[in-house]
Structures are given as C-alpha cells and as structure tokens.
Amino acid sequence: MGSGKTNDERFSNSSVYGDNRRITMEMITVQQAEDIVLSQVQDFGKENISYDRASGRVLAEDILADRDLPPFDRPTVDGIAIHYDSYEKGNRSFIVHAIQSAGEPSISIQSKDECIEIMTGAALDPSVDTVIRYEDISIIEGVAYLNVDIKKGQNVHWKAKDKKRGETLVRSGQLITPSIIGIAASAGKTVLSVKRLPKVVIITTGDEMVFPESDPSPFQLRRSNGITMQSVLEKYKIKADMIHLNDDYEQIKRELSRCLDEYDVLLMSGGVSMGKFDYLPEICDELGVQKLFHKIKQRPGKPFWFGKNKNRKLVFAFPGNPVSVFMCLHRYFIPWLEKSLNISGSSPQFAILQDDIDFPVPLQYFAQVKLNVNESGQLTAEPVSTNGSGDFSNLAITHAFMELPLEQSTFRKGEVYKIWKYNF
C-alpha cells in the first residue's frame, strides 16, 4: 500500500510487463492471475441505441425527469373529488357537477358544495383537494352522500411528489432492466446511451473436433466449448463470432493475425498445453502478442495463456477441457468484462461448505458445487464428485465453482469460501 503505482507499473517490476523479449515464467497463483487480468480492464466507450433494444446493456448516462412526476395532482382511486373546507364545515352531501375521466382537461367545481366524479389518474383541478372512493359514498339522483369520515388530501398523488423536473430517475452504471426501460419511456428517453461492448471472437482448435450435428468417429469429439462460451456471452448481449481451426501452424497464424486486427478480445480453447501441436504460445510470440502469464496454480485450468499486443488486443487462451474452459471463463474473463463495463456486485459471492473436501495437491482447487439457501437465508454449497476437467456432465446439475485456497489441503463442513456462480 502507498506505492502510488498502477497495476501495470507493479507487474512491470516483476517482469510480467517487460520489454519485447520473450518472457519465461513459473506458474503463478490465482490471485496473481486475477490481478494481471484485471490490470487490463478497458473502457470501450459509449453508443446510443433505441430503448427497445437496451435490455441487458449497461446504462452510460443518468435518466432525468423531463417534467414533474406526477406531472399533475391525480386521484389514486375512482370516486368523487371535493373541496375539504365544505366537509370541515359540516357538509356531507355534494351535488355532482361533472364526470371527468383520465386524459381529459381538469374540471373545476363552481361551488364548494359540488363535487366531480373522477377516475383514477385524471388531472385534479385546483378547486378540489380530496378524493373519496365510490365504495364510501352513495349517489342518489345526482347527489353524492358520504358514508365515512374523511381526511383532507386523502387519495391524492400530488404533483412532483415523486420527482421534480431535472431530478435523476435512474443512475448510470446499471444493467438495464424492463423496469428501467419503462422509466425511460415515461421520461421520453427513447434513445439511451449505453456502454459499448467489446468485439469478441471465439476460436476453438483441434483436428479431433467436429461439428455438433456430425456423427463423430470413435476418435473424434463434437465441438462444445465454443458454443458454451458464446452462450455465456449472450447474457451480456455480446454476439461473439466463432471460428474453428485445425492443428495447422500457418492457418492458425494467419487467422490469429486477422482476428487481432478485427477484434478486441480473442477467446480461445485448446492449443496451450505441452503437446506437439500446441502452437499458440509460439504463434502469439511471432505476432507480437506479449505473454502476461501461461500457467496458474489451479485445478482445473492450469495451462491458461493470457496476453496482449501493442494495441491492447487481449488473448484469453483456455485449455481444451470443457470444465477448464467453463471455470476460467467465469473466474477470469467474466470479472474482466464486468469491470470493463462497470458492472458491480455480481461476483464473487461466498457460501458455506456442506461436506468435507480433501485435496492434497499444491494447486488451488475449484470444486463444482450445488447451491442452496438454508433456513437462516445463508447460501450453502454441496460439493459434487467429478472425473476431472473432461467430465462436463455435472455442469448441468451444479451451480457454481467453490474456490478453495492454495494454502490448505483439507476443507471442512461449515467453513466459508468464495464461489463463482454459473447456474444459480
């Protein structure tokens, strides 16, 4: 604390952000990886879109009241409107002067012994100040008789009671919900300024991967990682493009070069381990993409490669196993995206472990868990046994990854740990 240095400056001193030399690095911790990823948060600017297409986007401006709310005194019930002075002087019957519906100009009474039959939401004239429900009166031959005691100003929603003209209705930085769209419409804001989304391409690799609709041979697999990532991004209204590349060095180099020119973020799956055909680290180096880290002390997802080029185009290169992709996406990319879009408060959270876990491996473990809420309203997490990062079937019945600290090997029921939700 107190260094006054930015994240970039601190990591530069630790040889993560060095010169253009190829950087070699031992495995880093989850916290170090998070810090490096979040040091690359970017603001992609703003854009204006129609309010009917703004749901799920991040509001980039305050929405102000264009007039007083409500804009006029209005009854909150159907009934009659009177001047309270007449009631206070003992009058309990009022001659019906007129009937007024919502949307009509206000109608005044000519005498305080008169009333106006008025409907909910109509504009209340200054000559009346109190409204009595139809249920509390009797109307006989054009005269309204009160059946209850009343109070001055009852059943009236006064002009500017909610907001005055120019006051803030919705503050910027919020995810736009249906209720916010309704408020915008009420204020005449049919065009909204929203945070511009990064342009993202999803790149999957591997000769063994075939189209989902294909009938794979015994040694092939259907492509799912790209579809999974694309579906997660749809929550944030990002329409990510998707391509698949075979294990061909020149093809991968050519496509990565093109994508670095056309996109802000490359999300990749596969090609980052130690295999003969894991070309990505070498190709990125050739294309001027600086490695910020390669391996993390975690399971699943250890061989995760992250880098940037001189134009701050980012490459998130995840391992090929489905659970590794899913975990790294939610643990690193989504927090980066939410911070870049100035979305706050969505992750992470904490939950109470419901069963003991032993993990005697010097890696930070992300356990798949089912979430529940106990009788005290606390979030609980029940771990689910899996067969490793290739076993993705449990993602359908679990709700989150529970992050278990690197420094421990035993985790006991009742202890509280960080969780990263995906289905809850």
C-alpha positions as CSV (number, residue, x, y, z in Angstrom):
1,M,0.0,0.0,0.0
2,G,1.1,3.6,-0.5
3,S,3.3,2.8,-3.5
4,G,1.2,5.0,-5.8
5,K,1.9,2.7,-8.7
6,T,-0.6,1.4,-11.1
7,N,-1.1,-2.4,-11.7
8,D,0.9,-2.1,-15.0
9,E,3.8,-0.5,-13.2
10,R,3.9,-3.1,-10.4
11,F,3.8,-6.0,-12.8
12,S,6.4,-4.4,-15.0
13,N,8.7,-4.5,-12.0
14,S,8.0,-8.2,-11.6
15,S,9.0,-9.0,-15.2
16,V,5.4,-9.6,-16.3
17,Y,5.3,-6.4,-18.4
18,G,8.9,-6.3,-19.6
19,D,10.4,-5.3,-22.9
20,N,9.7,-7.2,-26.2
21,R,11.9,-10.1,-25.2
22,R,10.2,-13.5,-24.8
23,I,9.3,-13.9,-21.2
24,T,9.6,-17.2,-19.3
25,M,7.6,-17.6,-16.1
26,E,6.9,-20.2,-13.5
27,M,3.3,-20.9,-12.5
28,I,1.6,-18.0,-10.8
29,T,-1.1,-18.0,-8.2
30,V,-4.8,-17.5,-8.9
31,Q,-4.6,-14.1,-7.1
32,Q,-1.7,-13.0,-9.3
33,A,-3.5,-14.2,-12.4
34,E,-6.6,-12.2,-11.4
35,D,-4.6,-9.1,-10.7
36,I,-2.9,-9.3,-14.1
37,V,-6.2,-9.9,-16.0
38,L,-7.9,-7.0,-14.1
39,S,-5.0,-4.7,-14.9
40,Q,-6.1,-4.9,-18.5
41,V,-9.6,-3.6,-17.9
42,Q,-10.6,-1.3,-20.7
43,D,-13.3,1.2,-21.5
44,F,-14.7,0.6,-24.9
45,G,-16.7,3.9,-25.0
46,K,-20.4,4.5,-25.4
47,E,-23.0,4.2,-28.1
48,N,-26.6,5.3,-28.5
49,I,-29.3,2.6,-29.1
50,S,-33.1,2.5,-29.1
51,Y,-34.6,1.9,-25.7
52,D,-36.5,-1.2,-27.0
53,R,-33.1,-2.9,-27.7
54,A,-31.4,-1.8,-24.5
55,S,-32.4,-4.6,-22.1
56,G,-29.3,-6.2,-20.5
57,R,-27.0,-3.4,-21.6
58,V,-25.2,-1.1,-19.2
59,L,-26.6,2.4,-18.9
60,A,-24.0,5.0,-19.6
61,E,-26.0,8.1,-18.6
62,D,-28.3,9.3,-15.9
63,I,-32.0,9.3,-16.9
64,L,-33.6,12.6,-15.7
65,A,-37.2,13.5,-15.2
66,D,-38.3,15.7,-18.2
67,R,-41.2,17.0,-16.1
68,D,-42.5,16.8,-12.6
69,L,-43.7,13.3,-11.5
70,P,-46.5,13.0,-11.3
71,P,-47.0,16.0,-13.7
72,F,-50.3,17.0,-12.1
73,D,-52.3,16.3,-8.9
74,R,-54.1,13.0,-9.6
75,P,-56.6,10.7,-7.8
76,T,-55.4,7.3,-6.8
77,V,-58.9,5.8,-6.8
78,D,-62.2,6.2,-8.7
79,G,-64.7,8.3,-6.8
80,I,-65.6,11.9,-6.2
81,A,-63.3,15.0,-5.7
82,I,-64.4,17.7,-3.2
83,H,-63.0,20.8,-1.5
84,Y,-62.3,19.7,2.1
85,D,-63.4,23.1,3.5
86,S,-67.0,22.2,2.8
87,Y,-66.7,18.9,4.7
88,E,-65.0,20.6,7.6
89,K,-67.9,23.0,7.8
90,G,-70.3,20.0,8.3
91,N,-71.4,19.3,4.7
92,R,-71.9,15.6,4.0
93,S,-73.6,15.7,0.6
94,F,-72.3,17.1,-2.7
95,I,-74.0,17.9,-6.0
96,V,-72.3,16.1,-8.9
97,H,-71.2,18.9,-11.2
98,A,-69.5,16.7,-13.9
99,I,-67.8,13.4,-14.6
100,Q,-64.1,13.5,-15.6
101,S,-62.0,10.6,-17.0
102,A,-58.3,10.3,-17.2
103,G,-56.7,12.2,-20.1
104,E,-59.3,14.9,-20.2
105,P,-58.7,18.5,-19.1
106,S,-59.4,19.1,-15.5
107,I,-62.9,20.3,-14.5
108,S,-63.5,22.8,-11.7
109,I,-66.4,23.0,-9.3
110,Q,-68.4,26.2,-9.2
111,S,-69.4,25.9,-5.5
112,K,-67.8,24.1,-2.6
113,D,-71.0,22.2,-2.2
114,E,-70.3,20.5,-5.5
115,C,-68.1,17.5,-6.5
116,I,-66.6,16.0,-9.5
117,E,-67.0,12.3,-10.3
118,I,-63.4,11.5,-11.2
119,M,-61.4,8.5,-12.4
120,T,-58.0,7.2,-11.3
121,G,-55.2,9.1,-13.0
122,A,-57.2,12.1,-14.1
123,A,-55.9,15.6,-13.7
124,L,-57.3,17.0,-10.4
125,D,-58.4,20.7,-10.7
126,P,-57.1,23.2,-8.0
127,S,-60.7,23.8,-6.9
128,V,-60.8,20.3,-5.3
129,D,-58.3,18.7,-2.9
130,T,-59.7,15.5,-1.5
131,V,-61.0,12.3,-3.1
132,I,-63.5,9.7,-1.7
133,R,-63.8,6.2,-3.1
134,Y,-67.1,5.1,-4.8
135,E,-67.2,2.4,-2.1
136,D,-67.5,5.1,0.6
137,I,-70.3,7.1,-0.9
138,S,-73.9,6.7,-2.2
139,I,-75.0,8.7,-5.3
140,I,-78.7,9.3,-5.5
141,E,-80.3,11.5,-8.2
142,G,-77.1,13.4,-8.8
143,V,-76.1,13.9,-5.2
144,A,-73.2,12.1,-3.5
145,Y,-73.6,11.3,0.1
146,L,-70.6,10.4,2.3
147,N,-70.8,7.2,4.3
148,V,-67.4,7.5,6.1
149,D,-65.2,10.1,7.8
150,I,-62.5,11.5,5.6
151,K,-59.2,13.4,5.9
152,K,-58.0,16.3,3.9
153,G,-55.9,15.4,0.8
154,Q,-56.7,11.7,1.0
155,N,-56.4,9.5,-2.1
156,V,-54.4,12.2,-4.0
157,H,-51.0,11.8,-5.5
158,W,-49.6,15.3,-5.5
159,K,-47.7,16.9,-8.4
160,A,-43.9,16.4,-8.1
161,K,-44.4,14.2,-5.1
162,D,-42.1,11.5,-6.6
163,K,-39.6,13.6,-8.6
164,K,-39.2,17.2,-9.7
165,R,-38.2,18.1,-13.3
166,G,-34.5,17.6,-13.8
167,E,-34.0,15.1,-10.9
168,T,-32.4,11.8,-11.5
169,L,-34.7,8.8,-12.1
170,V,-32.1,6.2,-12.9
171,R,-28.3,6.5,-12.3
172,S,-25.8,5.4,-14.9
173,G,-23.8,2.2,-14.5
174,Q,-26.8,-0.1,-14.0
175,L,-27.8,-3.1,-16.1
176,I,-30.9,-2.0,-18.0
177,T,-33.9,-4.0,-16.8
178,P,-37.5,-3.9,-18.0
179,S,-38.4,-1.5,-15.2
180,I,-35.6,0.9,-16.2
181,I,-36.9,0.7,-19.8
182,G,-40.3,1.6,-18.5
183,I,-38.9,4.6,-16.6
184,A,-37.0,5.7,-19.7
185,A,-40.2,5.5,-21.7
186,S,-42.1,7.6,-19.1
187,A,-39.4,10.3,-19.4
188,G,-39.5,10.3,-23.2
189,K,-36.0,8.7,-23.4
190,T,-36.4,6.6,-26.5
191,V,-32.7,6.6,-27.2
192,L,-30.3,5.6,-24.4
193,S,-26.5,5.9,-24.1
194,V,-25.0,2.5,-23.2
195,K,-21.5,1.1,-22.6
196,R,-20.1,-0.1,-25.9
197,L,-19.4,-3.9,-25.9
198,P,-16.0,-5.3,-26.8
199,K,-15.9,-7.1,-30.2
200,V,-15.2,-10.8,-29.3
201,V,-14.3,-13.8,-31.4
202,I,-14.2,-17.3,-30.1
203,I,-11.6,-19.6,-31.6
204,T,-11.6,-23.3,-31.0
205,T,-8.8,-25.6,-32.2
206,G,-8.1,-29.3,-32.7
207,D,-8.3,-31.8,-35.6
208,E,-10.3,-34.1,-33.5
209,M,-13.2,-31.7,-33.1
210,V,-16.2,-32.0,-35.5
211,F,-19.5,-30.0,-35.9
212,P,-22.1,-30.7,-33.2
213,E,-24.5,-32.0,-35.8
214,S,-21.9,-34.5,-37.1
215,D,-21.7,-38.2,-36.4
216,P,-18.2,-38.4,-34.9
217,S,-15.9,-41.4,-35.4
218,P,-14.7,-43.3,-32.3
219,F,-11.7,-41.0,-32.1
220,Q,-13.5,-37.7,-32.6
221,L,-15.4,-35.3,-30.4
222,R,-18.2,-32.8,-31.1
223,R,-17.3,-29.2,-30.6
224,S,-19.0,-27.7,-27.5
225,N,-16.5,-25.3,-25.9
226,G,-17.2,-22.5,-28.4
227,I,-21.0,-22.9,-28.2
228,T,-20.7,-22.8,-24.4
229,M,-18.7,-19.6,-24.4
230,Q,-20.9,-18.0,-27.0
231,S,-24.0,-18.8,-24.8
232,V,-22.4,-17.3,-21.7
233,L,-21.6,-14.1,-23.5
234,E,-25.2,-13.7,-24.7
235,K,-26.2,-12.9,-21.1
236,Y,-24.1,-9.7,-21.6
237,K,-25.6,-9.1,-25.1
238,I,-22.3,-9.9,-26.8
239,K,-22.8,-11.5,-30.1
240,A,-19.4,-13.3,-30.4
241,D,-18.2,-14.6,-33.8
242,M,-16.9,-18.1,-33.7
243,I,-14.4,-20.0,-35.9
244,H,-12.7,-23.4,-35.6
245,L,-9.1,-24.0,-36.7
246,N,-7.4,-27.3,-37.3
247,D,-3.9,-28.0,-35.9
248,D,-2.2,-26.3,-38.8
249,Y,0.5,-23.8,-37.8
250,E,0.2,-21.5,-40.8
251,Q,-3.6,-21.5,-40.7
252,I,-3.6,-20.6,-37.0
253,K,-1.1,-17.9,-37.5
254,R,-3.0,-16.4,-40.5
255,E,-6.3,-16.4,-38.7
256,L,-4.9,-15.1,-35.4
257,S,-3.3,-12.2,-37.3
258,R,-6.6,-11.3,-38.9
259,C,-8.5,-11.6,-35.6
260,L,-6.1,-9.4,-33.8
261,D,-6.8,-6.7,-36.4
262,E,-10.6,-7.1,-36.3
263,Y,-11.5,-7.9,-32.7
264,D,-10.9,-6.5,-29.2
265,V,-10.8,-9.9,-27.5
266,L,-9.9,-13.4,-28.6
267,L,-11.3,-16.2,-26.5
268,M,-9.5,-19.4,-27.4
269,S,-9.9,-23.1,-26.5
270,G,-7.1,-25.6,-26.8
271,G,-3.5,-25.4,-28.1
272,V,-1.9,-24.0,-25.0
273,S,-0.5,-27.2,-23.3
274,M,2.7,-29.0,-23.9
275,G,1.7,-31.2,-26.9
276,K,3.4,-31.3,-30.3
277,F,0.5,-29.4,-31.9
278,D,0.0,-26.8,-29.2
279,Y,1.2,-24.0,-31.4
280,L,-0.5,-21.0,-29.8
281,P,2.3,-19.6,-27.5
282,E,4.8,-19.6,-30.3
283,I,2.4,-18.1,-32.8
284,C,1.4,-15.4,-30.4
285,D,5.0,-14.5,-29.8
286,E,5.6,-14.2,-33.6
287,L,2.6,-12.0,-33.9
288,G,3.7,-9.6,-31.2
289,V,1.3,-10.7,-28.5
290,Q,3.1,-10.4,-25.2
291,K,2.6,-13.2,-22.8
292,L,1.4,-11.9,-19.4
293,F,1.2,-15.4,-17.9
294,H,0.8,-19.0,-19.1
295,K,0.3,-21.4,-16.2
296,I,-1.7,-21.0,-13.0
297,K,-1.5,-23.0,-9.8
298,Q,-5.1,-24.2,-10.1
299,R,-7.2,-27.2,-11.0
300,P,-8.9,-27.3,-13.4
301,G,-7.4,-24.9,-15.9
302,K,-3.7,-24.9,-15.1
303,P,-2.3,-24.2,-18.7
304,F,-4.2,-20.9,-19.2
305,W,-2.3,-18.5,-21.5
306,F,-3.1,-14.7,-21.4
307,G,-1.5,-11.9,-23.3
308,K,-1.9,-8.6,-25.1
309,N,-0.5,-6.9,-28.2
310,K,0.7,-3.2,-28.6
311,N,-2.9,-2.2,-29.4
312,R,-4.2,-3.8,-26.2
313,K,-6.0,-6.5,-28.0
314,L,-6.4,-9.4,-25.5
315,V,-6.0,-13.1,-25.9
316,F,-7.6,-15.4,-23.3
317,A,-6.4,-18.9,-24.3
318,F,-8.0,-21.5,-22.2
319,P,-7.2,-25.2,-22.0
320,G,-9.3,-27.5,-24.2
321,N,-11.1,-29.5,-21.5
322,P,-14.7,-28.3,-21.2
323,V,-14.7,-27.8,-17.4
324,S,-11.4,-25.9,-17.6
325,V,-12.9,-23.6,-20.2
326,F,-16.0,-23.0,-18.2
327,M,-14.2,-22.3,-15.0
328,C,-11.6,-20.0,-16.5
329,L,-14.3,-18.1,-18.4
330,H,-16.2,-17.4,-15.2
331,R,-13.2,-16.9,-12.9
332,Y,-11.2,-14.6,-15.1
333,F,-12.9,-13.4,-18.3
334,I,-16.3,-12.5,-16.8
335,P,-14.8,-10.4,-13.9
336,W,-12.7,-8.6,-16.5
337,L,-15.8,-8.0,-18.7
338,E,-17.9,-6.8,-15.8
339,K,-15.2,-4.4,-14.6
340,S,-14.7,-3.1,-18.1
341,L,-18.4,-2.5,-18.4
342,N,-18.5,-1.0,-14.9
343,I,-21.0,-3.7,-13.7
344,S,-20.7,-4.0,-9.9
345,G,-21.8,-6.5,-7.3
346,S,-22.4,-9.6,-9.5
347,S,-19.4,-11.8,-8.5
348,P,-17.9,-13.3,-6.5
349,Q,-20.0,-14.4,-3.5
350,F,-19.5,-16.7,-0.5
351,A,-21.1,-19.9,0.6
352,I,-20.9,-22.4,3.5
353,L,-19.3,-25.8,2.6
354,Q,-21.7,-28.7,3.4
355,D,-19.2,-31.6,3.2
356,D,-15.6,-32.2,3.9
357,I,-13.1,-32.0,1.0
358,D,-9.6,-33.3,1.0
359,F,-7.3,-32.1,-1.8
360,P,-3.6,-32.9,-1.0
361,V,-2.3,-31.3,-4.3
362,P,-0.4,-27.9,-4.2
363,L,-2.9,-26.3,-6.5
364,Q,-5.9,-24.0,-5.9
365,Y,-8.9,-26.2,-6.3
366,F,-12.2,-25.2,-7.9
367,A,-14.9,-27.6,-6.7
368,Q,-18.2,-28.0,-8.5
369,V,-21.0,-27.4,-6.0
370,K,-24.8,-27.3,-5.7
371,L,-26.1,-24.2,-4.0
372,N,-29.0,-23.9,-1.6
373,V,-30.3,-21.4,0.8
374,N,-30.7,-22.6,4.4
375,E,-33.4,-21.6,6.9
376,S,-31.3,-18.6,8.0
377,G,-31.1,-17.3,4.5
378,Q,-27.4,-18.3,4.1
379,L,-26.0,-19.7,0.9
380,T,-24.7,-23.3,1.2
381,A,-22.6,-25.3,-1.2
382,E,-22.7,-29.1,-1.5
383,P,-19.7,-30.5,-3.4
384,V,-20.2,-32.9,-6.3
385,S,-17.7,-35.6,-7.2
386,T,-16.3,-35.5,-10.8
387,N,-13.9,-37.4,-13.0
388,G,-11.7,-34.4,-13.9
389,S,-11.8,-31.4,-16.2
390,G,-13.1,-33.5,-19.1
391,D,-16.2,-34.6,-17.2
392,F,-18.6,-31.8,-18.1
393,S,-21.9,-33.6,-17.4
394,N,-22.1,-32.3,-13.8
395,L,-22.2,-28.7,-15.1
396,A,-25.9,-29.3,-15.7
397,I,-26.7,-30.1,-12.1
398,T,-24.3,-27.9,-10.3
399,H,-24.5,-24.1,-9.8
400,A,-21.0,-22.7,-9.1
401,F,-17.3,-23.3,-8.6
402,M,-16.1,-23.1,-5.0
403,E,-12.6,-21.7,-4.8
404,L,-10.6,-23.5,-2.2
405,P,-7.4,-21.8,-1.0
406,L,-4.0,-23.0,-2.2
407,E,-2.5,-22.9,1.3
408,Q,-4.9,-25.6,2.6
409,S,-5.3,-29.3,1.7
410,T,-8.3,-30.0,4.0
411,F,-11.6,-28.1,3.9
412,R,-14.3,-28.8,6.5
413,K,-18.0,-28.6,6.6
414,G,-19.2,-25.3,7.9
415,E,-16.3,-23.3,6.6
416,V,-17.0,-20.4,4.2
417,Y,-15.3,-20.0,0.8
418,K,-15.6,-17.9,-2.3
419,I,-17.9,-19.1,-5.1
420,W,-18.3,-18.2,-8.8
421,K,-21.8,-18.9,-9.9
422,Y,-22.9,-20.0,-13.3
423,N,-26.4,-21.7,-13.0
424,F,-28.0,-20.2,-9.9
